Amino acid sequence: MNLSWYVLMAGSPEGGGGQYMLIWFGLIFVLIYMTMIRPQRKRQKEHRMLLGELKKGDKVVTNSGMFGTIFAIDEDRGRVVLKIGDDVKLEFLKNSIAAKVDK
C-alpha cells in the first residue's frame, strides 16, 4: 500500500493526523451542503415568494393535485378559498398551494 495514502487516511506514523480528519469532515460537510441543504433552501424561498404574490383570480394547484381559482385570501388565518366549480368553494391552508397554473 502506498505510504501517501496511509498518511492521508490515518495521519503520519508519528501522529498528528487529526488535521487531515478535520479537512475530510469539512469537505464532506461542504458536499452535503451543496447537494442537499442549499437546493432545499432555494425551493423554500421560491415557495414563500409564490405564496406572497398570490392574489384573487390566480389559477393554482394544491399539493393534493386539486386545481382551482383563488376566490378569497385570509392572511390572518393563513387560508385561501378556492373556487373549484360554479357553486363549489373550498378552503385550504395557504401553505398547501403548490404552484400557479398558466392561463
MISEPA-226748 format. One record per atom (N, C-alpha, C): atom name; z, x, y; residue in three letters; residue number from 1. Coordinates in pm, whole numbers, plus 50000, padded with zeros to 5 digits. Layout:
CA:Z:X:Y:ALA:NUM
...
END
This chain:
N:50000:50085:49883:MET:1
CA:50000:50000:50000:MET:1
C:50000:50089:50123:MET:1
N:49931:50049:50222:ASN:2
CA:49917:50125:50345:ASN:2
C:50050:50127:50421:ASN:2
N:50089:50244:50473:LEU:3
CA:50216:50258:50544:LEU:3
C:50217:50180:50675:LEU:3
N:50103:50170:50744:SER:4
CA:50100:50098:50871:SER:4
C:50127:49948:50849:SER:4
N:50080:49893:50737:TRP:5
CA:50107:49753:50706:TRP:5
C:50256:49733:50684:TRP:5
N:50320:49827:50618:TYR:6
CA:50463:49820:50595:TYR:6
C:50539:49825:50727:TYR:6
N:50495:49907:50817:VAL:7
CA:50560:49920:50947:VAL:7
C:50548:49790:51025:VAL:7
N:50432:49725:51022:LEU:8
CA:50413:49600:51093:LEU:8
C:50496:49487:51034:LEU:8
N:50507:49482:50904:MET:9
CA:50575:49372:50840:MET:9
C:50727:49389:50836:MET:9
N:50775:49508:50811:ALA:10
CA:50918:49525:50791:ALA:10
C:50981:49623:50890:ALA:10
N:50903:49683:50972:GLY:11
CA:50957:49784:51063:GLY:11
C:50944:49922:51002:GLY:11
N:50983:50018:51076:SER:12
CA:50971:50155:51026:SER:12
C:51078:50181:50921:SER:12
N:51056:50279:50833:PRO:13
CA:51156:50310:50731:PRO:13
C:51290:50352:50791:PRO:13
N:51288:50399:50915:GLU:14
CA:51411:50441:50979:GLU:14
C:51487:50324:51040:GLU:14
N:51429:50206:51045:GLY:15
CA:51492:50090:51107:GLY:15
C:51424:50059:51240:GLY:15
N:51478:49963:51314:GLY:16
CA:51420:49928:51444:GLY:16
C:51300:49837:51434:GLY:16
N:51284:49762:51325:GLY:17
CA:51168:49675:51309:GLY:17
C:51188:49536:51370:GLY:17
N:51301:49513:51434:GLY:18
CA:51330:49384:51492:GLY:18
C:51234:49346:51603:GLY:18
N:51186:49445:51676:GLN:19
CA:51094:49415:51785:GLN:19
C:50961:49361:51733:GLN:19
N:50917:49410:51618:TYR:20
CA:50793:49358:51560:TYR:20
C:50812:49213:51513:TYR:20
N:50930:49183:51463:MET:21
CA:50958:49047:51419:MET:21
C:50955:48952:51539:MET:21
N:51011:48995:51651:LEU:22
CA:51008:48913:51772:LEU:22
C:50865:48891:51820:LEU:22
N:50784:48993:51810:ILE:23
CA:50642:48979:51850:ILE:23
C:50573:48877:51761:ILE:23
N:50597:48882:51630:TRP:24
CA:50535:48786:51539:TRP:24
C:50581:48644:51568:TRP:24
N:50712:48627:51592:PHE:25
CA:50762:48493:51625:PHE:25
C:50702:48443:51756:PHE:25
N:50688:48533:51853:GLY:26
CA:50625:48496:51980:GLY:26
C:50482:48453:51961:GLY:26
N:50406:48527:51881:LEU:27
CA:50266:48491:51854:LEU:27
C:50255:48357:51782:LEU:27
N:50345:48333:51688:ILE:28
CA:50344:48205:51615:ILE:28
C:50376:48091:51710:ILE:28
N:50474:48109:51800:PHE:29
CA:50508:48005:51896:PHE:29
C:50389:47976:51988:PHE:29
N:50323:48079:52037:VAL:30
CA:50206:48060:52124:VAL:30
C:50096:47984:52049:VAL:30
N:50074:48018:51925:LEU:31
CA:49973:47949:51844:LEU:31
C:50008:47801:51826:LEU:31
N:50133:47772:51794:ILE:32
CA:50175:47633:51777:ILE:32
C:50162:47557:51908:ILE:32
N:50203:47621:52019:TYR:33
CA:50193:47556:52150:TYR:33
C:50048:47523:52183:TYR:33
N:49958:47616:52162:MET:34
CA:49818:47595:52200:MET:34
C:49748:47494:52110:MET:34
N:49788:47484:51985:THR:35
CA:49717:47394:51894:THR:35
C:49780:47256:51879:THR:35
N:49911:47244:51908:MET:36
CA:49976:47115:51885:MET:36
C:50042:47057:52010:MET:36
N:50123:47132:52077:ILE:37
CA:50203:47078:52187:ILE:37
C:50117:47050:52310:ILE:37
N:50035:47145:52350:ARG:38
CA:49954:47130:52472:ARG:38
C:49856:47013:52463:ARG:38
N:49780:46997:52355:PRO:39
CA:49689:46882:52347:PRO:39
C:49763:46748:52349:PRO:39
N:49881:46741:52284:GLN:40
CA:49957:46617:52283:GLN:40
C:50004:46581:52424:GLN:40
N:50052:46679:52498:ARG:41
CA:50095:46654:52636:ARG:41
C:49978:46608:52722:ARG:41
N:49861:46665:52699:LYS:42
CA:49742:46625:52775:LYS:42
C:49707:46479:52747:LYS:42
N:49713:46439:52619:ARG:43
CA:49685:46299:52584:ARG:43
C:49789:46205:52646:ARG:43
N:49916:46245:52645:GLN:44
CA:50020:46162:52706:GLN:44
C:49997:46146:52855:GLN:44
N:49959:46253:52923:LYS:45
CA:49933:46247:53066:LYS:45
C:49815:46153:53095:LYS:45
N:49708:46164:53017:GLU:46
CA:49592:46077:53035:GLU:46
C:49629:45930:53012:GLU:46
N:49715:45903:52912:HIS:47
CA:49756:45766:52883:HIS:47
C:49841:45710:52997:HIS:47
N:49933:45791:53052:ARG:48
CA:50012:45746:53166:ARG:48
C:49923:45715:53286:ARG:48
N:49821:45797:53308:MET:49
CA:49728:45772:53418:MET:49
C:49652:45642:53395:MET:49
N:49609:45618:53272:LEU:50
CA:49538:45496:53238:LEU:50
C:49626:45374:53266:LEU:50
N:49752:45379:53224:LEU:51
CA:49842:45267:53244:LEU:51
C:49870:45244:53392:LEU:51
N:49875:45350:53469:GLY:52
CA:49898:45337:53611:GLY:52
C:49781:45277:53688:GLY:52
N:49660:45292:53635:GLU:53
CA:49539:45244:53701:GLU:53
C:49498:45103:53659:GLU:53
N:49570:45042:53564:LEU:54
CA:49533:44909:53517:LEU:54
C:49547:44807:53629:LEU:54
N:49453:44712:53631:LYS:55
CA:49459:44604:53730:LYS:55
C:49406:44476:53666:LYS:55
N:49431:44367:53733:LYS:56
CA:49387:44237:53683:LYS:56
C:49236:44236:53669:LYS:56
N:49188:44184:53556:GLY:57
CA:49045:44175:53530:GLY:57
C:48989:44288:53444:GLY:57
N:49067:44394:53421:ASP:58
CA:49020:44503:53335:ASP:58
C:49014:44456:53190:ASP:58
N:48909:44497:53122:LYS:59
CA:48896:44470:52979:LYS:59
C:48959:44587:52905:LYS:59
N:49052:44554:52812:VAL:60
CA:49127:44657:52742:VAL:60
C:49134:44626:52593:VAL:60
N:49176:44726:52518:VAL:61
CA:49205:44710:52376:VAL:61
C:49346:44761:52353:VAL:61
N:49421:44690:52269:THR:62
CA:49559:44730:52239:THR:62
C:49560:44826:52121:THR:62
N:49678:44883:52095:ASN:63
CA:49692:44972:51981:ASN:63
C:49667:44900:51849:ASN:63
N:49688:44769:51847:SER:64
CA:49666:44692:51724:SER:64
C:49520:44651:51707:SER:64
N:49435:44681:51808:GLY:65
CA:49293:44651:51796:GLY:65
C:49252:44519:51858:GLY:65
N:49341:44457:51933:MET:66
CA:49309:44329:51996:MET:66
C:49244:44353:52132:MET:66
N:49131:44290:52155:PHE:67
CA:49059:44301:52282:PHE:67
C:49098:44187:52373:PHE:67
N:49102:44214:52502:GLY:68
CA:49134:44109:52597:GLY:68
C:49112:44156:52739:GLY:68
N:49128:44062:52831:THR:69
CA:49116:44090:52973:THR:69
C:49254:44072:53036:THR:69
N:49292:44165:53122:ILE:70
CA:49423:44158:53185:ILE:70
C:49428:44037:53278:ILE:70
N:49523:43949:53251:PHE:71
CA:49541:43828:53331:PHE:71
C:49650:43850:53436:PHE:71
N:49757:43921:53397:ALA:72
CA:49868:43950:53488:ALA:72
C:49940:44075:53441:ALA:72
N:50004:44143:53537:ILE:73
CA:50082:44263:53507:ILE:73
C:50221:44246:53567:ILE:73
N:50324:44268:53484:ASP:74
CA:50462:44262:53530:ASP:74
C:50518:44404:53523:ASP:74
N:50514:44475:53636:GLU:75
CA:50558:44614:53641:GLU:75
C:50707:44627:53613:GLU:75
N:50787:44531:53659:ASP:76
CA:50932:44538:53642:ASP:76
C:50973:44539:53496:ASP:76
N:50911:44455:53417:ARG:77
CA:50944:44447:53274:ARG:77
C:50853:44533:53188:ARG:77
N:50748:44592:53247:GLY:78
CA:50657:44676:53171:GLY:78
C:50572:44598:53073:GLY:78
N:50527:44480:53118:ARG:79
CA:50449:44393:53030:ARG:79
C:50317:44355:53094:ARG:79
N:50222:44318:53009:VAL:80
CA:50089:44278:53052:VAL:80
C:50053:44149:52980:VAL:80
N:49994:44055:53051:VAL:81
CA:49946:43932:52990:VAL:81
C:49795:43948:52974:VAL:81
N:49749:43937:52849:LEU:82
CA:49606:43948:52820:LEU:82
C:49549:43811:52791:LEU:82
N:49432:43787:52847:LYS:83
CA:49359:43663:52818:LYS:83
C:49264:43696:52703:LYS:83
N:49289:43632:52591:ILE:84
CA:49212:43658:52469:ILE:84
C:49096:43561:52456:ILE:84
N:49121:43437:52487:GLY:85
CA:49018:43334:52480:GLY:85
C:49029:43244:52602:GLY:85
N:48960:43128:52598:ASP:86
CA:48963:43038:52713:ASP:86
C:49105:42989:52744:ASP:86
N:49178:42948:52642:ASP:87
CA:49313:42894:52663:ASP:87
C:49419:42980:52595:ASP:87
N:49387:43103:52561:VAL:88
CA:49480:43187:52486:VAL:88
C:49520:43307:52572:VAL:88
N:49650:43314:52601:LYS:89
CA:49705:43427:52675:LYS:89
C:49822:43482:52595:LYS:89
N:49824:43614:52576:LEU:90
CA:49930:43679:52500:LEU:90
C:49995:43786:52586:LEU:90
N:50124:43804:52566:GLU:91
CA:50199:43904:52642:GLU:91
C:50222:44027:52554:GLU:91
N:50192:44144:52609:PHE:92
CA:50207:44271:52538:PHE:92
C:50289:44366:52624:PHE:92
N:50350:44464:52558:LEU:93
CA:50410:44573:52633:LEU:93
C:50297:44655:52695:LEU:93
N:50320:44702:52814:LYS:94
CA:50216:44778:52884:LYS:94
C:50180:44905:52806:LYS:94
N:50277:44965:52740:ASN:95
CA:50251:45088:52662:ASN:95
C:50163:45063:52541:ASN:95
N:50146:44937:52501:SER:96
CA:50064:44910:52383:SER:96
C:49915:44906:52416:SER:96
N:49879:44920:52544:ILE:97
CA:49738:44927:52581:ILE:97
C:49685:45063:52541:ILE:97
N:49580:45065:52459:ALA:98
CA:49527:45192:52409:ALA:98
C:49419:45247:52501:ALA:98
N:49330:45161:52551:ALA:99
CA:49218:45210:52631:ALA:99
C:49153:45097:52706:ALA:99
N:49077:45134:52808:LYS:100
CA:48991:45037:52877:LYS:100
C:48861:45028:52799:LYS:100
N:48800:44910:52805:VAL:101
CA:48672:44887:52737:VAL:101
C:48567:44871:52846:VAL:101
N:48457:44941:52831:ASP:102
CA:48349:44928:52929:ASP:102
C:48291:44789:52925:ASP:102
N:48250:44742:53042:LYS:103
CA:48196:44607:53052:LYS:103
C:48055:44600:53001:LYS:103
END
